């Protein structure tokens, strides 16, 4: 134990080494000052019969020697530092009685009530707590013969610092004599645990016990007031500050400014700031960060310039706030000027400032600058790695992000604070379930899986990878299910094609009282679009309006896409025209809407208008344009737009663009050019491309190339469906090669692949009616067949001739003609005609494309409802528009 902790002390004389001859005895020291290097000769009184004389070097700031009694023995005594001559430790003078309190001083004794035993024990407890030996400190505390408030305060503080708030509160509750320090310690414990309301209750109880809070108490309490739910308590605390006359305390005023900023009351924060009689850098930092957080970038920067003009030195927190404002300012040059200022002032080496600068460059997608800054930073921490990893992940450079994450694991930074959410988003985007499971395991080991943001990311990752059981399990176990996890699991179901399940979850979300956001609406609108349910889409549209998201450009774009896929192109165009704000997403939605509805002219016109409006087309824009050119036979236009991708807009064509080009060339019969393009493209042809070739070979009766395409498809390990076998079977059937048809069907059975049945359905009075070819199960089938017979006779009079090449069966010609009448879409249309009022539109939905005969029959203008008596929507429209599924009814 340090020697000076329990000893009384008598000052004999002191002198400065520069004037050793001038020694001031104890009678004259009260008028002198101590300076660095002053030598003080003191006599330590061990006991009534034992003393030691030593010379102590004073190594602190200039101090009136009369204040020595309050500071000299507050720090542990270090013999190697303080003793000049070890021989002086021998006992010297006879015992001296202690009579003069000014001469015999023990600061710790004064602090603890002049009880040397309590003083010694308190020092032991404090020393053990400082070293982290909490249990040993508690043992010493329990064995103390007499304790005081200081003893208990130290133990409560020890428990608070270790995070054991339960024991700290128990010890606090058993105390009889509590001081402001005691209350402040326990209030600080609850603040550290983000339990502000409990901290406020303790503060109110402190007032009921007539204990006067001091500035530290107020500052401690206010530091936990950081969300909008605490604004009532904040106003009450502010009122008490004014009542007790602490409104001029700079530490309290700074805390008030900071708390008002964190609770989104910038008006109050500004008023407190303006009324402060004295300000410091902390005052400016709090308000600058508040302005930056609330998006008031110009106010933040103006305040920073005012701070500079007034001569206040900026700190790392200042630059963090200014850089945050620079991100929202959308001015890269300004941020670079701040970077230069940081270099000039030497703050660029500060890891906190470096991280803020790193975040600034990452938000501007300046990967080169961010990577260079990261490599040059003298000090790194976990946040540095988090920012740069997230930067690479956002930019799609997943390999770099994964490499840095591996590097991070070999550092000594806190593993719980690793960027698990970012890494899980990478696994979700690339559908790498194994990687996601490894990150999940690491999150469990570090207990980071209990954090809300990590839990949300786990739900998103498992849902996007199709592991809905795991996603649901984690989702149900979340402590707080906000909009984010609900949207994640809904979008996961929708992206995997489970549209009804996604809509059911949305209903559950609504019943749970969780508010949907624009991302949620985008997902459920996609579900209703893929189901081609116009009535459902209209319900969601009204919900979007009630929720106040109609002005949101992403919600508007999703609505536009929904109406287009449900065959209501007029509503799509009207939505686009009503948009108050447009971006590349909304323009792409309009271009895609025209392309899906087969209007190539409107598609190309919309594309050119987008370019003229100053928007740079992206890969999605060109995919819609190429798809429209392909389906409308505009080969030359398609080739021209494909070339402009690279030559004018510096875009690298993706596999989808090449697939559209192959489909376009094959549809026009230019098979040699299509094969040449497939040979020259930077990747191997996939199932989609060969399926396009095969389907076009059926149209143009190119059996040789069809066999080549079929062989490529049949040799693939995995096929999405039986489309390739069906197309090849149809080619042989059209040529009358029924033996080959049998062989293809046998190969399909041996492989275990089944043809997807064709269905058509129509919604009448909020009820779906589903039909298949030659369906006899509907209760109104007799009326439906009568309607079809009547329509067939009327169409024959108008010159309609059945195309029996669509009936690919080895049967009599009359039977083929008869079978064409009862394809699923014709049954659905006939039912709609007898079930809806005259003149109302009809929307028929299909899971596969219509045959050429049905297409010709439906588009005839002589049928009952003119000019367009029905709309035929394909539920598989996305696949159809690009890849041309050739399955028949």
Phi, psi and omega in degrees: 000140179303140188297318192281357187290332185234022184251150167272158188222139176238125179277126181265305175198172174212157178204166176255139183306332180290342180218068186297332185287337183265095181253131182262118178289173187296338180287343184245007187282344186289344180260004185251168177242149174268138175235167181301128179098352179300136179260127180244126175263122183233160176243118179270129183257104181286317183202174179303341182240007184224125178224163177217135176256132180221157172252128185247133175275125178274121184232072180207189180290157177307136188213134172301134185294340177293341178270003183300325184296340181266349186234333191299318186257013178286336180256149178304143181280129181245100184304318183295335182266325190264333185273128179268328183223113183292336181293339181285000180283349180291147178302142187233278190273161177296166182303145179240130179283143181272111180236326186259109182295330179292336182267321183257111192234139168218101186300321180293326176295318177301317183293327185254016174085030175060030175251103184302323181293316177296319178300314181296316181294321179298320179295321178296315179299315181297319181294320179292320179294322180297326180274355177091011180269074187292315182295320178294320177299321179294323177297315178297319180298315181294332183271359180292128180294327178217134180242161173227186183298323179299319180302308183292321178302319180297319181291319178299316178298321178298316179294320180298315181294330179278353179090002180269079184288334180295312179290323178298318180291322178298316179293323178296317183294334180274353180286140176263322183249103181249137177254177176300327178297317180301310180299320181296320180298312184288325175298317178299327178298315179290326177296318179297330179271009180061032177252070187294321183297322176292322176298320180293323177299319178296321178297319177296320177295324177301318179293323179293334177273009177061030175266126185278119176289147177252177181304325180294322178299312179298315181297320179296314180295315183293334180295340179265357182270086188228019173219163187295338181290347183257015186292328178295315179296323180298317179296321179295317179297319179299318178299320179293324177302315179294321182294322182273000176080023180266011184295344178263000179284120185293326181292322180286317179299320177298319179294322178295315178301314181297317181292318178296324177295318183289336178263016175063036175242068184293335178295316177293320180299317180295323181292316177299318180299314181293328183275356182292127178291336180217140179232158174223187182298326180298321179301310180296319181300316182299314183286324177299315179293326177295315177298316181297319181295325183271005177084007178273072188295318182294321177297319180297315182291321177299318179294324177297317178294322177296320178300318179295316182295329180278356175089010177280135182280129177288153178241184179297326179292326177300309184292329177297317178293318181294319179292325175297320176294322181296330178296314180287336182291341181057043182227095182298322183297322179296317178298322178293327175295319176298321177301314178298321178295324178295319178297317182295320183271356177083008182277349184295337178278350178287127186295326179295314178292320178301320178294320178296320178293321177298318178296322179300310181294325181292324180291336177267009180058030176272077186296320182297311181296318180296315179295320179295316179298317180300317181292330184267352182295127181292328179234138178235152172224186182299326180294322178303313179295318180302316183293312184290325177294316178296323179300312180293323181295316179298327182274002178082005179270074188292325181298317179296319180297317181293320179299316179292326178294322176297319178297321181298327183293341180264004176270173179264014182286160183299121184290333179296334183265014176297154181282064182298320182299318179295315181294324177292326177293325176296313179300323180291318184290324180264004179055043179261089183296320182298315178297316179300321179293323177295316177297321178300316179298316179296324178294324178294316181299322182268004182062015179286345180294343178281347178285141187300317184293325178289318177301317178299319180292326176295317177301314181297316183295310182294324180294315181292333178273004176081010179264075189287334178296313177294320180298316179296320181297313179292320180300315181291338182270355181295137180295325180223117180261095179272190180298326186299305180294325176300312181296322181299313184284327176295312181295328177298314178297316183295316181296332179272002177091003178268072189290319181295321177297321178297319179292324177297319177295325178296319176298319178296320177298317180296318179294330179284355178081017179270128184282129177282152176242187184297328179291321178298312180298322179300320181291314183285332174293324175295322178296313180293327177294316181290334173277352182053038180263096183293321181296319177295318179300322179292324176297316179294324177302313179295325178295320178298319179297315180295330182278353177082021182255011181295328180283349179286127187294329182284321176295318178298320180293321178294322176296317179302314180295321180298312181297323180296316182288339176270007176084008181256074185293330179297318178295325178297313181296319180297319178299316181296318181292332181275354182293128177284335180223139179231147174223189183298329180293315181293320176297317178298323179297319179292314179301316179295323180300313179295321181294319180294331180267011173074020180257089185293321181299312180296327178298309182292322178297317179295322178298314181293323178295323178298314179297318179294334179281358176097007179267137180274119180297147179245189184296328179293319179302311183291328179297319178294318180297314181295324178295317178297316178298323181294313185284339181255005176074021180270075187293312183297318177298319179298317178297322180294315180292327178296322179290323182292340178305312184271322188282326184252315188259002175054040177254139178269119180300138178264178182300325180297323179292319176296323178297320177294321179294318178298316180298319181295315181292321181290320179300326180273004178083009181269070186289326179296316178295323179295316179294323179296318179296320180293327178289327185271341185290156189282011177211164183286147176299142181250188183300322183296315182294313180294329176293322176296318179298314183296317181294320178291326176297326176296318181292316185265005176056047178258087186291325184297308179292330178298318178297319179298315179295319181295318178300319178297318181288317182293335181277351179288140182294322183234130173239142183291323182202191184267015186303319182296316180293320180295316180298316181293323177297320179293324178296315178293322181294319179296332179271359179077014181269075187290333176297317178294327176300316179297321180296318180296318181293325177294317178298324180293318179295318181297327179280349179080022180259135181245144178290138178283122179295147179271133178228152171227141179219154183223143182259118179237122180049052175063024176229133181274135176241118186254138181229148170237171182297136180057033181292135178236009189269341183292138183297338180255027185297326180297316178293323180297315181294324177296320179295319179296318179298317180296318179294320181298316180296319180295321181292323179296322178297329181274000175104011179287133176238123180297141177261094185288351177294344178279343178266090189270068178224147181276071183224176180296153183298321180295323178294323177298315180298318180296322183291330180295332183296332190248032170295156192300322182290329178290322176298317181295318181294316180299318178297318179296323181295324181272355185246355183233157182295156179299135176089351180278147181289155179238133177243113178254135183245137180232153174266344178227167183289153178281148176285165185295328180290316178295322179298317180292321182291319185288325185277357179298130183283352186277354181289177196301319188253113182246154002277336180229102188272351174201160175239136180252113182251137178261124178295335178262035188299320181302313180292321185294318188293333184256321193251345175063064176300127186260012181297145180259173180292000000 
